[in-house]
Amino acid sequence: MAKKKTVATKKESTAKKLTAKKTTVKKPAAKKKTAKAQTGVVSIKMLSAKPSTRRPPNNPDVPQGTIDELNTALNSLKNKLDDYSQHLRALDRMRLNGVGIRKLGFIERAYELALENGEFLPHYLTIERFGNDLQYFIDFRSLVDLTDQIREKLWNITIQSADIAYTDALEFYASVREAAKRRVDAAETIHRDLSVFFKRRRMETEEPTEMKLKHDVNSLIHGKHDGKIVVENIRPKLTGGKRKVIDETFRDTAQFKDTVEGDFTE
């Protein structure tokens, strides 16, 4: 009987060990499955959380009604100022005295001293007129400062809207370019029409620059290209002189020839 009990206890102990091993083995597998499921859910949420637009603006768009109101208000202000403002050319503005911080300080200090020492004012300038002229200038300077702030706000909105519109155009051009590569019907015509805006045009000048002349001289001296450069200069005596530059550089792909003649005085 004692032997049977020992055998039964041994079987029970081995069964307990096997069950313990089974439970310990299953636990990490369950953790791995849950971890994979969680990462998959997070990735799906991140993909769905992406905005529909490429770069959404930080501020809301201005309604069309507000734009019309601003346009009407600014046009009415411009019409009011037409009766009082004078047309000044750039030369006229240069002849007038502009007032900066230093000159404004001088004007204010001169007015303070004129209030205390009115006897030094000329007979055609009274203290009342001096004060009215100063106040008139200060009022319009404050209006200019206000309009500068308004213009800054309008320009910020304009820059942001221009960037968004240009991005839309670039996205459309990229789509058309990819379609043209795949030989989609009507895509090549649109791509040919839009690709002109990205081609750089060389500025053709009548007279070659000094840097280009030096570059051509060095290329001819070192034997990189075939060509001829002739510089002729006649110093002026009593009348205008003459300078003649002939730059003939024969390159592998194209031929460049430019001749300049003109009169100049020293």
C-alpha positions in Angstrom: 0.0 0.0 0.0 2.8 2.3 0.8 4.4 1.8 -2.6 1.1 2.6 -4.4 0.8 5.8 -2.4 4.3 6.9 -3.4 3.6 6.1 -7.0 0.4 8.1 -6.9 2.1 11.0 -5.3 4.9 10.9 -7.9 2.3 11.0 -10.7 0.5 13.9 -9.1 3.7 15.9 -8.7 4.8 15.2 -12.4 1.3 16.3 -13.6 1.5 19.5 -11.6 4.9 20.2 -13.1 3.6 19.7 -16.6 0.6 21.9 -16.1 2.9 24.6 -14.6 5.2 24.3 -17.6 2.3 24.6 -20.0 0.9 27.7 -18.3 4.4 29.4 -18.3 4.9 28.7 -21.9 1.5 30.0 -23.0 1.7 33.3 -21.2 4.5 35.1 -23.3 2.8 33.9 -26.5 -0.4 35.6 -25.5 1.5 38.8 -24.7 3.1 38.8 -28.1 -0.2 38.4 -29.9 -1.7 41.3 -27.9 1.3 43.5 -28.6 1.0 42.8 -32.4 -2.7 43.6 -32.4 -2.1 46.9 -30.5 0.6 48.1 -32.8 -1.6 47.3 -35.8 -4.4 49.4 -34.3 -2.1 52.3 -33.6 -0.7 52.3 -37.1 -4.2 52.3 -38.6 -5.2 55.2 -36.4 -2.1 57.2 -37.3 -2.9 56.7 -41.0 -6.5 57.7 -40.7 -5.5 60.8 -38.6 -3.5 62.4 -41.5 -5.2 65.5 -42.9 -6.7 65.5 -46.3 -4.8 68.6 -47.4 -1.1 68.7 -47.8 -0.5 71.9 -45.7 -3.6 73.1 -44.0 -3.5 76.9 -43.2 -3.2 77.9 -39.5 -5.8 80.6 -39.8 -9.3 80.3 -41.3 -10.0 81.6 -44.7 -11.5 85.1 -45.1 -15.1 84.9 -46.3 -15.9 86.5 -49.7 -18.3 88.9 -48.1 -15.5 90.3 -45.8 -13.2 90.7 -48.8 -15.9 92.7 -50.6 -16.4 94.9 -47.5 -12.7 95.6 -47.2 -12.5 96.4 -50.9 -15.4 98.9 -50.6 -14.0 100.5 -47.5 -10.5 101.0 -48.9 -11.9 102.4 -52.2 -14.0 104.9 -50.3 -11.0 106.0 -48.3 -9.0 106.4 -51.5 -11.7 108.5 -53.0 -11.8 110.8 -50.0 -8.1 111.4 -50.2 -8.2 112.2 -53.9 -9.6 115.7 -53.1 -6.7 116.6 -50.8 -3.6 114.7 -51.9 -1.2 116.0 -54.6 0.5 113.9 -57.3 4.2 113.8 -56.4 6.9 112.4 -58.6 10.0 110.7 -57.3 12.0 113.9 -57.9 9.4 116.0 -56.1 9.6 113.7 -53.0 13.4 114.0 -53.0 13.1 117.8 -52.9 10.8 117.7 -49.9 12.1 117.3 -46.3 11.3 113.8 -45.0 10.9 113.6 -41.2 12.5 110.7 -39.3 13.0 110.1 -35.6 15.9 112.6 -35.4 14.0 115.4 -37.3 10.8 114.7 -35.4 12.7 115.2 -32.1 14.1 118.5 -33.5 10.6 119.7 -34.4 9.1 118.8 -31.0 11.9 120.5 -29.2 11.8 123.6 -31.3 8.0 123.9 -30.7 8.6 123.5 -26.9 11.2 126.3 -27.0 8.9 128.4 -29.2 6.2 128.2 -26.6 8.5 129.6 -24.0 10.3 132.1 -26.2 7.6 133.4 -28.6 9.5 136.6 -29.3 12.0 134.8 -31.5 9.3 133.6 -33.9 9.3 135.4 -37.3 6.5 137.8 -38.0 4.9 135.5 -40.6 4.8 132.5 -38.3 2.6 132.5 -35.2 2.7 129.9 -32.4 -0.8 128.8 -33.3 0.1 128.0 -36.8 3.3 126.2 -35.7 1.2 124.1 -33.3 -1.5 123.3 -36.0 1.1 122.3 -38.5 2.8 120.0 -36.0 -0.5 118.4 -35.0 -1.5 118.0 -38.7 1.7 116.1 -39.3 1.4 113.9 -36.2 -2.2 113.0 -37.2 -1.3 111.8 -40.7 1.9 110.1 -39.4 -0.3 108.0 -37.1 -2.6 107.3 -40.0 0.4 106.1 -42.0 1.5 103.9 -39.2 -2.0 102.4 -39.0 -2.1 101.7 -42.7 1.3 100.1 -42.5 0.0 97.7 -39.9 -3.1 97.0 -42.1 -0.9 96.5 -45.1 1.3 94.1 -43.2 -1.7 92.0 -42.2 -3.0 92.0 -45.8 0.4 91.1 -47.2 0.7 88.2 -44.7 -2.6 86.8 -45.9 -1.6 87.4 -49.5 1.7 85.5 -49.1 0.0 82.5 -47.4 -2.7 82.4 -50.1 0.0 82.6 -52.9 1.9 79.8 -51.3 -1.2 77.6 -51.2 -2.1 78.4 -54.8 1.4 77.8 -56.0 1.5 74.4 -54.2 -1.8 73.4 -55.8 -0.3 74.3 -59.2 2.8 72.3 -58.5 0.8 69.3 -57.4 -1.2 69.5 -60.6 1.9 69.8 -62.7 3.5 66.8 -61.0 0.4 64.7 -61.7 0.4 65.8 -65.4 4.1 65.1 -65.7 3.7 61.6 -64.4 0.7 61.0 -66.7 2.8 62.3 -69.6 5.6 59.8 -68.8 3.0 57.0 -69.0 1.8 58.4 -72.4 -1.7 59.2 -71.3 -3.8 61.0 -73.9 -3.8 64.8 -73.6 -1.3 64.8 -70.8 1.7 65.5 -73.0 0.1 68.6 -74.5 -0.6 70.0 -71.0 2.9 69.1 -69.8 4.4 70.8 -72.8 2.4 74.0 -72.1 3.3 74.1 -68.4 7.0 73.1 -68.7 7.8 76.3 -70.5 7.5 78.2 -67.1 10.4 76.1 -65.7 12.9 76.7 -68.5 15.6 79.2 -67.8 16.1 81.8 -70.5 19.6 83.2 -71.1 19.9 87.0 -71.0 21.5 88.1 -74.2 23.5 91.4 -73.8 24.8 93.5 -76.6 28.3 93.9 -75.1 30.2 91.0 -73.4 30.9 91.5 -69.8 34.4 91.9 -68.4 34.1 88.5 -66.6 33.2 86.8 -69.8 36.0 88.4 -71.7 38.5 87.2 -69.1 37.0 83.7 -69.2 37.3 83.6 -73.0 40.9 84.9 -72.9 41.8 82.2 -70.4 40.1 79.5 -72.4 42.0 80.6 -75.6 45.3 80.8 -73.8 45.0 77.3 -72.4 43.9 76.0 -75.7 40.4 74.9 -74.6 38.6 76.5 -77.5 39.3 78.0 -80.9 38.7 81.6 -81.4 40.0 85.2 -81.6 39.7 88.2 -79.3 40.7 91.7 -80.5 40.5 94.8 -78.3 41.0 98.1 -79.9 40.9 101.3 -77.9 41.4 105.0 -79.1 41.7 107.5 -76.3 39.7 110.7 -76.8 41.6 113.9 -77.7 39.2 116.8 -78.0 36.1 114.8 -78.9 34.7 111.4 -78.0 36.9 108.3 -78.5 36.1 104.9 -79.7 36.4 101.4 -78.3 36.0 98.2 -80.3 35.8 94.8 -78.8 35.6 91.7 -80.9 35.0 88.4 -79.1 35.0 85.3 -81.4 35.0 82.1 -79.4 34.3 78.9 -81.3 33.0 76.2 -79.0 32.3 72.6 -79.7 28.5 72.9 -79.7 27.9 76.5 -80.9 29.7 79.5 -82.2 29.6 82.9 -80.4 30.5 86.1 -82.1 29.8 89.6 -80.7 31.1 93.0 -81.9 30.5 96.2 -80.0 31.3 99.7 -81.3 30.4 102.9 -79.5 31.6 106.4 -78.5 32.4 107.4 -75.0 34.0 110.3 -73.2 36.4 110.4 -70.3 
